[in-house]
Amino acid sequence: MKKRKNFIREKKIFCGDYLEVDIIPKTKIDKRTPEKRNKKKKVSAPKQRRLNDKNARRYFIQLVNTNFNEDDLHLNVTYSDDELPASIEEAEKEVKNYIRRIDYRRKKEGLPPTRYVLVTEGTVEKGGEDIIRIHHHLYINGGLDRDVVESLWRRRRRKGEKEGKRIGYVNADRLQPNNFGLEGLSRYLMKNPKGKKRWSCSQNLERPTQRNNDHRYTKREVERIVKDYSEDQTYWEKKYPGYWFTECKTEYNDLTGWSIYLKLRRSG
């Protein structure tokens, strides 16, 4: 019969200038010892991308923090009444064409390709079923003037027109990360609407990476930390040099014991 081995895993998730650390009890059901310290590996994207799943929401924040900072933009993209798409799918096709226009303009100005995270939301009226007022939120890399980015949300110019008809309005704001990066805005975007919401992203994003260490902490040490050091900034900054401590949360399970969840920000 295979022996069950209980141990504490330190899982470090690197998200650009931000670090998340999960210190969690695990069980291995074979004769091998737990891994000492494995190599960094990319964090797998969850299959569920409708933002109603805890893992999907957490990955969304980690991905945004890995790829965007104060040099980049948040776009709120809307439709005028006579341009409203009939479905989420039609809207996503429309906004992807908009991203291609942005990418073309970036290339023309010698800027790197567009990187983006897109959230599409469709709300419904109370008591109704049909989706109305579809709109989008975009995290997008900076470089283009905000007025230019906003102006590209138009139809192609027809003969006799100085510029194409507006599809709706775009409000482009410079991102303002804090000690938690862009978590605040990301959580706002993840709020469940009375309708549908889902997200997608460009293929050229850098993914958060993860490294596990199964020998750094013991169960007894975790219990001592929870009792005496969980909110001790100096303690955690000595444990993780090069980072400022921002948050520690603890959870208790009757079967497995204590878990610790840390958030830190690069100090350099």
Secondary structure, DSSP 8 states (H G I E B T S, - for coil): ----EEEEEEEEEEETTEEEEEEEEEEE-SSS---SB---EE----S--SS-SHHHHHHHHHHHHHH--TTSEEEEE---GGG--SSHHHHHHHHHHHHHHHHHHHHHTT-----EEEEEEEEE-TT--SEEEEEEEEEE---S-HHHHHHTSB----TT-SS--B-S-EEEEE---BTTBTHHHHHHHTS--SEEEEEEE-TT----EEEEESSS--HHHHHHHHHHTTT-HHHHHHHSTTEEEEEEEEEEETTTEEEEEEEEEE--
